[in-house]
Amino acid sequence: MNRLNDVYTEFSNYINQPVNTDIPSVAYFRMEYGLTDILNIYSGGLGVLAGDYLKEASDCNVNMVAVGFLYRNGYFTQALSVEGQQIAIYEPQNFNMLPLEQLLDEKGKPFVHILDFPGYKVYCNVWKVSVGRVPLYLLDTDHPKNSEYDRQISSQLYGGDWENRLKQEFLL
Protein backbone atom coordinates (compact mmCIF):
# COMPACT_ATOMS: atom_id res chain seq x y z
CA MET A 1 0.00 0.00 0.00
CA ASN A 2 2.93 2.36 0.68
CA ARG A 3 4.26 1.79 -2.83
CA LEU A 4 0.81 2.42 -4.30
CA ASN A 5 0.50 5.65 -2.33
CA ASP A 6 3.96 6.74 -3.50
CA VAL A 7 3.04 6.12 -7.14
CA TYR A 8 -0.25 7.98 -6.74
CA THR A 9 1.51 10.95 -5.09
CA GLU A 10 4.09 11.06 -7.88
CA PHE A 11 1.33 10.91 -10.53
CA SER A 12 -0.70 13.64 -8.78
CA ASN A 13 2.34 15.92 -8.65
CA TYR A 14 2.97 15.29 -12.36
CA ILE A 15 -0.62 15.92 -13.47
CA ASN A 16 -1.14 19.01 -11.32
CA GLN A 17 1.87 21.00 -12.51
CA PRO A 18 0.68 24.25 -14.11
CA VAL A 19 0.92 24.51 -17.88
CA ASN A 20 4.04 26.18 -19.25
CA THR A 21 2.73 29.49 -20.64
CA ASP A 22 6.19 30.67 -21.80
CA ILE A 23 5.82 28.68 -25.01
CA PRO A 24 3.01 28.80 -27.61
CA SER A 25 0.02 26.52 -27.29
CA VAL A 26 -0.38 23.78 -29.90
CA ALA A 27 -3.36 22.16 -31.61
CA TYR A 28 -2.48 18.84 -33.27
CA PHE A 29 -4.80 17.18 -35.81
CA ARG A 30 -4.10 13.62 -37.00
CA MET A 31 -5.99 10.70 -38.51
CA GLU A 32 -4.28 8.27 -36.14
CA TYR A 33 -2.61 8.16 -32.73
CA GLY A 34 -0.72 5.13 -31.45
CA LEU A 35 -1.04 5.24 -27.67
CA THR A 36 -1.76 1.65 -26.66
CA ASP A 37 -2.73 -1.53 -28.46
CA ILE A 38 -6.12 -1.59 -26.71
CA LEU A 39 -7.12 1.74 -28.30
CA ASN A 40 -7.28 0.73 -31.96
CA ILE A 41 -6.96 4.15 -33.62
CA TYR A 42 -3.64 3.70 -35.43
CA SER A 43 -2.12 1.44 -38.05
CA GLY A 44 1.62 1.75 -37.62
CA GLY A 45 4.70 3.93 -37.37
CA LEU A 46 3.26 7.39 -38.08
CA GLY A 47 0.45 6.80 -35.60
CA VAL A 48 2.94 5.69 -32.95
CA LEU A 49 5.03 8.79 -33.69
CA ALA A 50 1.92 10.98 -33.24
CA GLY A 51 1.20 9.26 -29.92
CA ASP A 52 4.80 9.86 -28.84
CA TYR A 53 4.40 13.57 -29.64
CA LEU A 54 1.46 13.74 -27.23
CA LYS A 55 3.37 11.91 -24.51
CA GLU A 56 6.40 14.18 -24.94
CA ALA A 57 4.21 17.30 -24.92
CA SER A 58 2.75 16.11 -21.63
CA ASP A 59 6.20 15.45 -20.16
CA CYS A 60 7.40 18.90 -21.30
CA ASN A 61 4.20 20.48 -19.96
CA VAL A 62 3.30 22.02 -23.32
CA ASN A 63 -0.19 23.49 -23.57
CA MET A 64 -1.40 21.12 -26.27
CA VAL A 65 -4.71 19.74 -27.44
CA ALA A 66 -5.05 16.96 -30.02
CA VAL A 67 -7.95 15.95 -32.27
CA GLY A 68 -8.52 12.70 -34.17
CA PHE A 69 -11.10 9.97 -34.75
CA LEU A 70 -12.49 7.17 -32.64
CA TYR A 71 -12.91 4.39 -35.20
CA ARG A 72 -15.59 1.82 -34.43
CA ASN A 73 -13.68 -0.83 -36.38
CA GLY A 74 -10.20 0.61 -36.03
CA TYR A 75 -7.59 -0.73 -38.40
CA PHE A 76 -7.79 -4.26 -39.65
CA THR A 77 -5.92 -7.29 -38.37
CA GLN A 78 -4.31 -9.38 -41.07
CA ALA A 79 -5.03 -13.03 -41.66
CA LEU A 80 -4.35 -15.37 -44.56
CA SER A 81 -6.88 -17.34 -46.53
CA VAL A 82 -6.23 -20.97 -47.47
CA GLU A 83 -5.09 -19.67 -50.87
CA GLY A 84 -2.50 -17.42 -49.17
CA GLN A 85 -4.35 -14.16 -49.81
CA GLN A 86 -4.43 -11.42 -47.19
CA ILE A 87 -7.77 -11.07 -45.43
CA ALA A 88 -8.67 -7.91 -43.54
CA ILE A 89 -10.49 -8.63 -40.28
CA TYR A 90 -12.23 -5.69 -38.63
CA GLU A 91 -13.22 -6.17 -34.99
CA PRO A 92 -15.61 -3.55 -33.58
CA GLN A 93 -14.34 -1.70 -30.51
CA ASN A 94 -16.55 -1.48 -27.44
CA PHE A 95 -16.13 2.20 -26.53
CA ASN A 96 -17.36 1.53 -22.98
CA MET A 97 -14.38 -0.78 -22.39
CA LEU A 98 -11.72 1.71 -23.53
CA PRO A 99 -9.70 4.24 -21.48
CA LEU A 100 -11.76 7.22 -22.63
CA GLU A 101 -14.82 9.22 -21.64
CA GLN A 102 -17.61 10.71 -23.70
CA LEU A 103 -17.78 14.49 -23.39
CA LEU A 104 -20.96 15.80 -21.80
CA ASP A 105 -22.62 19.19 -22.20
CA GLU A 106 -23.63 21.47 -19.32
CA LYS A 107 -26.87 19.47 -18.88
CA GLY A 108 -25.00 16.17 -18.52
CA LYS A 109 -26.04 14.89 -21.95
CA PRO A 110 -23.53 13.71 -24.56
CA PHE A 111 -21.89 16.67 -26.28
CA VAL A 112 -22.40 16.61 -30.06
CA HIS A 113 -20.20 18.52 -32.49
CA ILE A 114 -22.19 19.55 -35.58
CA LEU A 115 -20.37 20.27 -38.83
CA ASP A 116 -21.96 21.79 -41.92
CA PHE A 117 -21.46 19.75 -45.07
CA PRO A 118 -22.81 21.04 -48.41
CA GLY A 119 -26.59 20.84 -48.02
CA TYR A 120 -26.71 18.94 -44.72
CA LYS A 121 -25.10 18.48 -41.30
CA VAL A 122 -22.92 15.74 -39.86
CA TYR A 123 -23.22 15.01 -36.13
CA CYS A 124 -20.19 13.79 -34.17
CA ASN A 125 -19.98 12.32 -30.71
CA VAL A 126 -16.86 13.59 -28.95
CA TRP A 127 -14.71 11.43 -26.69
CA LYS A 128 -11.71 12.39 -24.58
CA VAL A 129 -8.54 10.45 -23.88
CA SER A 130 -6.12 11.92 -21.37
CA VAL A 131 -2.54 11.44 -22.54
CA GLY A 132 -0.89 12.62 -19.35
CA ARG A 133 -1.70 16.34 -19.30
CA VAL A 134 -2.68 16.46 -22.99
CA PRO A 135 -6.34 16.02 -23.90
CA LEU A 136 -6.99 14.04 -27.07
CA TYR A 137 -10.49 14.61 -28.46
CA LEU A 138 -11.80 11.89 -30.74
CA LEU A 139 -14.70 12.35 -33.18
CA ASP A 140 -17.19 9.55 -33.81
CA THR A 141 -19.86 9.89 -36.54
CA ASP A 142 -21.85 6.83 -35.44
CA HIS A 143 -24.65 9.17 -34.35
CA PRO A 144 -28.39 8.44 -34.79
CA LYS A 145 -29.03 11.79 -36.55
CA ASN A 146 -26.60 10.87 -39.33
CA SER A 147 -27.57 8.84 -42.39
CA GLU A 148 -26.29 5.27 -42.47
CA TYR A 149 -23.76 6.45 -45.06
CA ASP A 150 -22.40 9.25 -42.86
CA ARG A 151 -22.37 7.07 -39.76
CA GLN A 152 -19.60 5.14 -41.52
CA ILE A 153 -17.27 8.17 -41.91
CA SER A 154 -15.41 7.26 -38.72
CA SER A 155 -15.94 3.52 -39.00
CA GLN A 156 -12.44 2.57 -40.20
CA LEU A 157 -9.01 4.12 -40.25
CA TYR A 158 -8.11 4.63 -43.92
CA GLY A 159 -11.19 2.64 -44.88
CA GLY A 160 -13.84 3.27 -47.46
CA ASP A 161 -13.54 5.10 -50.75
CA TRP A 162 -12.00 8.46 -51.70
CA GLU A 163 -15.20 10.32 -50.84
CA ASN A 164 -15.18 8.89 -47.32
CA ARG A 165 -11.51 9.80 -46.90
CA LEU A 166 -12.26 13.36 -48.03
CA LYS A 167 -15.10 13.54 -45.50
CA GLN A 168 -12.74 12.35 -42.76
CA GLU A 169 -10.22 15.03 -43.63
CA PHE A 170 -12.94 17.69 -43.80
CA LEU A 171 -14.24 16.69 -40.36
CA LEU A 172 -10.75 16.72 -38.90
JOHU-V597440 format. One record per pair of residues at least 12 apart in sequence whose ideal C-beta (glycine too) atoms are under 10 Angstrom apart, sorted by sequence separation. I is the first residue (numbers start at 0). J is the second residue. D is the distance in Angstrom with one decimal. If there is no record, write none. Layout:
i=I j=J d=D
i=I j=J d=D
//
This chain:
i=29 j=41 d=9.1
i=30 j=42 d=9.2
i=31 j=43 d=8.4
i=33 j=45 d=8.3
i=34 j=46 d=8.8
i=38 j=50 d=9.2
i=53 j=65 d=5.6
i=75 j=87 d=3.7
i=76 j=88 d=4.7
i=111 j=123 d=6.7
i=112 j=124 d=8.0
i=125 j=137 d=7.2
i=126 j=138 d=8.0
i=140 j=152 d=4.2
i=141 j=153 d=6.7
i=151 j=163 d=6.9
i=152 j=164 d=9.5
i=155 j=167 d=9.6
i=32 j=45 d=9.8
i=33 j=46 d=3.8
i=34 j=47 d=8.7
i=52 j=65 d=8.3
i=74 j=87 d=9.1
i=75 j=88 d=5.8
i=76 j=89 d=7.9
i=110 j=123 d=9.4
i=111 j=124 d=6.5
i=112 j=125 d=5.4
i=123 j=136 d=9.9
i=124 j=137 d=8.8
i=125 j=138 d=6.3
i=126 j=139 d=6.3
i=139 j=152 d=9.3
i=140 j=153 d=4.4
i=141 j=154 d=7.3
i=152 j=165 d=9.9
i=153 j=166 d=9.2
i=154 j=167 d=10.0
i=31 j=45 d=6.9
i=32 j=46 d=5.9
i=33 j=47 d=3.5
i=53 j=67 d=10.0
i=75 j=89 d=5.2
i=76 j=90 d=6.8
i=110 j=124 d=7.9
i=111 j=125 d=7.4
i=123 j=137 d=9.4
i=124 j=138 d=7.4
i=125 j=139 d=7.5
i=138 j=152 d=8.7
i=139 j=153 d=5.3
i=140 j=154 d=8.0
i=148 j=162 d=9.5
i=149 j=163 d=9.4
i=152 j=166 d=4.9
i=153 j=167 d=7.1
i=30 j=45 d=8.8
i=31 j=46 d=3.6
i=32 j=47 d=8.6
i=33 j=48 d=7.6
i=34 j=49 d=9.0
i=35 j=50 d=8.3
i=50 j=65 d=9.4
i=72 j=87 d=9.9
i=74 j=89 d=8.3
i=75 j=90 d=8.5
i=109 j=124 d=6.1
i=110 j=125 d=5.3
i=123 j=138 d=4.3
i=124 j=139 d=4.3
i=138 j=153 d=6.2
i=139 j=154 d=9.5
i=148 j=163 d=8.8
i=151 j=166 d=9.4
i=152 j=167 d=6.0
i=29 j=45 d=8.2
i=30 j=46 d=8.1
i=31 j=47 d=9.0
i=32 j=48 d=9.5
i=33 j=49 d=6.7
i=34 j=50 d=4.4
i=49 j=65 d=8.0
i=72 j=88 d=9.7
i=73 j=89 d=7.2
i=109 j=125 d=8.1
i=110 j=126 d=9.6
i=123 j=139 d=6.2
i=124 j=140 d=7.8
i=137 j=153 d=8.6
i=29 j=46 d=7.6
i=31 j=48 d=9.8
i=32 j=49 d=4.9
i=33 j=50 d=4.2
i=34 j=51 d=9.2
i=72 j=89 d=4.0
i=73 j=90 d=7.3
i=109 j=126 d=9.6
i=110 j=127 d=9.7
i=121 j=138 d=9.5
i=122 j=139 d=9.8
i=123 j=140 d=5.5
i=124 j=141 d=7.1
i=149 j=166 d=7.6
i=152 j=169 d=9.2
i=153 j=170 d=7.7
i=31 j=49 d=6.5
i=32 j=50 d=4.8
i=33 j=51 d=7.9
i=49 j=67 d=8.1
i=71 j=89 d=8.8
i=72 j=90 d=7.1
i=73 j=91 d=8.3
i=122 j=140 d=7.3
i=123 j=141 d=9.2
i=124 j=142 d=5.7
i=148 j=166 d=9.6
i=152 j=170 d=6.6
i=29 j=48 d=9.5
i=30 j=49 d=8.8
i=31 j=50 d=8.6
i=32 j=51 d=9.5
i=34 j=53 d=7.3
i=70 j=89 d=9.3
i=72 j=91 d=5.6
i=73 j=92 d=5.8
i=121 j=140 d=6.2
i=122 j=141 d=9.7
i=123 j=142 d=6.6
i=29 j=49 d=4.6
i=32 j=52 d=8.8
i=33 j=53 d=9.8
i=34 j=54 d=7.9
i=71 j=91 d=5.6
i=72 j=92 d=7.3
i=122 j=142 d=4.1
i=28 j=49 d=9.9
i=29 j=50 d=9.2
i=32 j=53 d=6.7
i=46 j=67 d=9.3
i=70 j=91 d=9.6
i=71 j=92 d=6.2
i=104 j=125 d=10.0
i=121 j=142 d=8.2
i=122 j=143 d=8.2
i=149 j=170 d=9.9
i=27 j=49 d=7.5
i=70 j=92 d=7.3
i=71 j=93 d=9.6
i=102 j=124 d=8.1
i=103 j=125 d=9.6
i=122 j=144 d=4.5
i=123 j=145 d=8.6
i=29 j=52 d=8.7
i=69 j=92 d=7.9
i=71 j=94 d=8.0
i=101 j=124 d=6.4
i=102 j=125 d=4.4
i=121 j=144 d=8.9
i=122 j=145 d=5.4
i=29 j=53 d=9.3
i=101 j=125 d=7.3
i=102 j=126 d=6.8
i=112 j=136 d=8.9
i=114 j=138 d=8.9
i=120 j=144 d=7.9
i=121 j=145 d=6.1
i=27 j=52 d=6.7
i=69 j=94 d=6.8
i=101 j=126 d=5.4
i=102 j=127 d=5.7
i=120 j=145 d=8.6
i=121 j=146 d=9.1
i=27 j=53 d=7.3
i=41 j=67 d=9.1
i=100 j=126 d=6.8
i=101 j=127 d=7.8
i=110 j=136 d=9.9
i=112 j=138 d=6.6
i=114 j=140 d=9.4
i=119 j=145 d=9.3
i=123 j=149 d=9.9
i=140 j=166 d=8.5
i=25 j=52 d=9.2
i=40 j=67 d=6.4
i=99 j=126 d=4.8
i=100 j=127 d=5.4
i=112 j=139 d=9.7
i=119 j=146 d=8.3
i=122 j=149 d=8.3
i=140 j=167 d=9.0
i=40 j=68 d=6.7
i=46 j=74 d=8.5
i=69 j=97 d=8.3
i=99 j=127 d=6.3
i=100 j=128 d=8.2
i=112 j=140 d=9.8
i=121 j=149 d=5.4
i=122 j=150 d=9.3
i=27 j=56 d=8.0
i=40 j=69 d=6.4
i=41 j=70 d=9.4
i=97 j=126 d=8.4
i=99 j=128 d=4.6
i=100 j=129 d=8.5
i=113 j=142 d=9.6
i=120 j=149 d=9.3
i=121 j=150 d=9.5
i=123 j=152 d=8.6
i=124 j=153 d=9.0
i=138 j=167 d=9.1
i=39 j=69 d=9.6
i=40 j=70 d=5.7
i=69 j=99 d=7.3
i=94 j=124 d=8.8
i=98 j=128 d=6.6
i=99 j=129 d=8.5
i=112 j=142 d=9.6
i=119 j=149 d=8.3
i=123 j=153 d=7.6
i=140 j=170 d=7.3
i=25 j=56 d=6.9
i=38 j=69 d=8.6
i=39 j=70 d=6.9
i=42 j=73 d=8.6
i=43 j=74 d=8.3
i=97 j=128 d=8.2
i=98 j=129 d=8.3
i=111 j=142 d=6.7
i=113 j=144 d=8.8
i=121 j=152 d=7.0
i=38 j=70 d=9.9
i=39 j=71 d=9.6
i=41 j=73 d=8.4
i=42 j=74 d=4.2
i=69 j=101 d=9.6
i=94 j=126 d=7.0
i=102 j=134 d=9.8
i=121 j=153 d=9.9
i=138 j=170 d=6.0
i=32 j=65 d=6.9
i=39 j=72 d=8.1
i=40 j=73 d=6.4
i=41 j=74 d=6.8
i=42 j=75 d=8.5
i=109 j=142 d=9.1
i=111 j=144 d=8.0
i=116 j=149 d=8.1
i=138 j=171 d=7.5
i=32 j=66 d=9.8
i=39 j=73 d=3.0
i=40 j=74 d=8.0
i=102 j=136 d=7.4
i=32 j=67 d=5.3
i=38 j=73 d=8.6
i=39 j=74 d=6.3
i=102 j=137 d=9.7
i=25 j=61 d=6.1
i=26 j=62 d=9.9
i=27 j=63 d=6.3
i=28 j=64 d=9.7
i=29 j=65 d=7.0
i=31 j=67 d=6.7
i=32 j=68 d=9.2
i=39 j=75 d=9.6
i=99 j=135 d=8.5
i=101 j=137 d=9.8
i=116 j=152 d=10.0
i=22 j=59 d=8.5
i=24 j=61 d=7.8
i=25 j=62 d=7.1
i=26 j=63 d=7.5
i=27 j=64 d=7.3
i=28 j=65 d=7.5
i=29 j=66 d=7.8
i=30 j=67 d=6.6
i=31 j=68 d=8.0
i=39 j=76 d=9.1
i=99 j=136 d=9.9
i=22 j=60 d=9.0
i=23 j=61 d=8.7
i=24 j=62 d=4.1
i=25 j=63 d=4.4
i=26 j=64 d=5.5
i=27 j=65 d=4.4
i=28 j=66 d=5.0
i=29 j=67 d=5.3
i=30 j=68 d=6.7
i=99 j=137 d=6.9
i=101 j=139 d=8.7
i=21 j=60 d=10.0
i=22 j=61 d=6.3
i=23 j=62 d=8.0
i=24 j=63 d=6.9
i=25 j=64 d=7.6
i=26 j=65 d=7.7
i=27 j=66 d=7.3
i=28 j=67 d=7.3
i=29 j=68 d=9.0
i=31 j=70 d=8.7
i=19 j=59 d=7.3
i=20 j=60 d=9.8
i=22 j=62 d=7.6
i=23 j=63 d=9.9
i=24 j=64 d=7.7
i=25 j=65 d=8.7
i=26 j=66 d=7.2
i=27 j=67 d=8.8
i=30 j=70 d=9.5
i=97 j=137 d=9.8
i=19 j=60 d=4.5
i=21 j=62 d=10.0
i=18 j=60 d=6.1
i=19 j=61 d=6.4
i=20 j=62 d=6.9
i=31 j=73 d=9.6
i=14 j=57 d=9.0
i=17 j=60 d=7.9
i=18 j=61 d=7.9
i=19 j=62 d=6.8
i=31 j=74 d=7.8
i=94 j=137 d=9.5
i=13 j=57 d=8.5
i=16 j=60 d=5.8
i=18 j=62 d=4.5
i=13 j=58 d=8.6
i=17 j=62 d=9.9
i=18 j=63 d=9.1
i=94 j=139 d=7.6
i=121 j=166 d=7.6
i=13 j=60 d=9.3
i=94 j=141 d=9.1
i=123 j=170 d=6.8
i=121 j=169 d=8.8
i=121 j=170 d=6.8
i=39 j=89 d=9.6
i=116 j=166 d=7.6
i=39 j=90 d=7.9
i=39 j=91 d=9.7
i=40 j=92 d=8.6
i=114 j=166 d=9.7
i=117 j=169 d=10.0
i=39 j=92 d=5.6
i=116 j=169 d=7.4
i=38 j=92 d=8.1
i=69 j=123 d=9.5
i=116 j=170 d=9.0
i=37 j=92 d=8.9
i=68 j=123 d=9.1
i=69 j=124 d=7.8
i=114 j=169 d=7.7
i=69 j=125 d=8.8
i=114 j=170 d=6.0
i=40 j=97 d=9.4
i=69 j=126 d=5.1
i=39 j=97 d=8.8
i=68 j=126 d=9.7
i=69 j=127 d=10.0
i=112 j=170 d=8.8
i=37 j=96 d=8.4
i=38 j=97 d=5.7
i=40 j=99 d=9.9
i=66 j=125 d=9.3
i=67 j=126 d=9.9
i=69 j=128 d=8.6
i=37 j=97 d=6.8
i=38 j=98 d=6.7
i=37 j=98 d=7.3
i=38 j=99 d=7.4
i=67 j=128 d=9.0
i=35 j=97 d=9.3
i=35 j=98 d=7.4
i=65 j=128 d=8.7
i=91 j=154 d=9.1
i=34 j=98 d=8.6
i=65 j=130 d=7.4
i=89 j=154 d=8.4
i=69 j=135 d=9.8
i=89 j=155 d=6.5
i=63 j=130 d=9.1
i=69 j=136 d=9.4
i=70 j=137 d=8.7
i=89 j=156 d=9.9
i=65 j=133 d=6.2
i=66 j=134 d=9.5
i=67 j=135 d=6.6
i=69 j=137 d=3.7
i=70 j=138 d=10.0
i=71 j=139 d=7.3
i=87 j=155 d=9.3
i=63 j=132 d=8.3
i=64 j=133 d=7.1
i=65 j=134 d=7.2
i=66 j=135 d=7.5
i=67 j=136 d=7.7
i=68 j=137 d=6.0
i=69 j=138 d=6.8
i=70 j=139 d=8.2
i=71 j=140 d=9.2
i=89 j=158 d=7.9
i=62 j=132 d=8.8
i=63 j=133 d=4.9
i=64 j=134 d=5.5
i=65 j=135 d=4.4
i=66 j=136 d=5.1
i=67 j=137 d=5.5
i=68 j=138 d=5.4
i=69 j=139 d=4.4
i=71 j=141 d=5.6
i=60 j=131 d=9.2
i=61 j=132 d=8.5
i=62 j=133 d=9.0
i=63 j=134 d=8.4
i=64 j=135 d=8.0
i=65 j=136 d=7.1
i=66 j=137 d=7.7
i=67 j=138 d=7.4
i=68 j=139 d=7.2
i=69 j=140 d=9.5
i=70 j=141 d=9.7
i=87 j=158 d=8.9
i=57 j=129 d=8.9
i=60 j=132 d=6.6
i=61 j=133 d=7.7
i=63 j=135 d=9.5
i=64 j=136 d=7.0
i=65 j=137 d=9.1
i=66 j=138 d=7.2
i=68 j=140 d=8.4
i=69 j=141 d=8.9
i=57 j=130 d=5.8
i=58 j=131 d=6.8
i=59 j=132 d=9.6
i=60 j=133 d=9.8
i=56 j=130 d=8.1
i=57 j=131 d=2.9
i=58 j=132 d=8.6
i=53 j=128 d=9.1
i=56 j=131 d=8.1
i=57 j=132 d=4.5
i=58 j=133 d=9.7
i=53 j=129 d=10.0
i=54 j=130 d=6.1
i=55 j=131 d=9.4
i=56 j=132 d=7.9
i=57 j=133 d=4.7
i=53 j=130 d=4.2
i=54 j=131 d=6.4
i=56 j=133 d=5.3
i=57 j=134 d=10.0
i=52 j=130 d=9.5
i=53 j=131 d=7.6
i=55 j=133 d=9.4
i=53 j=132 d=9.6
i=54 j=133 d=7.9
i=71 j=150 d=8.9
i=72 j=151 d=9.4
i=50 j=130 d=7.4
i=53 j=133 d=4.8
i=71 j=151 d=8.6
i=75 j=155 d=7.6
i=52 j=133 d=9.0
i=53 j=134 d=9.4
i=72 j=153 d=9.4
i=73 j=154 d=9.3
i=74 j=155 d=7.3
i=75 j=156 d=8.7
i=53 j=135 d=6.3
i=70 j=152 d=10.0
i=71 j=153 d=6.9
i=72 j=154 d=5.4
i=73 j=155 d=7.2
i=74 j=156 d=4.5
i=75 j=157 d=9.4
i=70 j=153 d=5.8
i=71 j=154 d=5.1
i=72 j=155 d=4.9
i=73 j=156 d=6.2
i=74 j=157 d=7.2
i=75 j=158 d=8.1
i=68 j=152 d=8.4
i=69 j=153 d=6.6
i=70 j=154 d=6.5
i=71 j=155 d=7.8
i=72 j=156 d=8.3
i=74 j=158 d=8.3
i=50 j=135 d=9.0
i=68 j=153 d=4.7
i=70 j=155 d=5.8
i=73 j=158 d=9.4
i=49 j=135 d=9.7
i=67 j=153 d=9.7
i=68 j=154 d=9.5
i=70 j=156 d=5.0
i=72 j=158 d=7.2
i=68 j=155 d=9.6
i=70 j=157 d=9.4
i=40 j=128 d=8.8
i=68 j=156 d=7.3
i=70 j=158 d=8.0
i=67 j=156 d=9.6
i=38 j=128 d=7.0
i=35 j=128 d=9.5
i=34 j=128 d=7.0
i=35 j=130 d=10.0
i=40 j=135 d=9.2
i=32 j=128 d=8.2
i=34 j=130 d=6.3
i=38 j=135 d=9.6
i=40 j=137 d=7.0
i=70 j=167 d=9.7
i=32 j=130 d=8.1
i=38 j=137 d=9.1
i=68 j=167 d=6.8
i=34 j=135 d=7.8
i=68 j=170 d=7.8
i=32 j=135 d=6.3
i=68 j=171 d=7.3
i=66 j=170 d=9.5
i=67 j=171 d=7.3
i=32 j=137 d=8.5
i=66 j=171 d=6.6
i=27 j=133 d=8.6
i=29 j=135 d=9.4
i=25 j=133 d=9.2
i=27 j=135 d=8.7
i=46 j=156 d=8.3
i=40 j=153 d=9.8
i=18 j=132 d=7.4
i=42 j=156 d=5.8
i=14 j=129 d=8.6
i=17 j=132 d=10.0
i=41 j=156 d=7.2
i=42 j=157 d=6.6
i=16 j=132 d=7.6
i=40 j=156 d=6.7
i=14 j=131 d=7.3
i=15 j=132 d=9.1
i=39 j=156 d=8.1
i=13 j=131 d=7.3
i=14 j=132 d=6.3
i=13 j=132 d=7.9
i=10 j=131 d=9.6
i=31 j=156 d=5.7
i=30 j=156 d=6.7
i=31 j=157 d=8.2
i=30 j=157 d=7.3
i=30 j=164 d=9.0
i=30 j=167 d=6.7
i=30 j=168 d=7.8
i=28 j=168 d=9.5
i=30 j=171 d=6.8
i=29 j=171 d=7.9
i=28 j=171 d=5.2
//
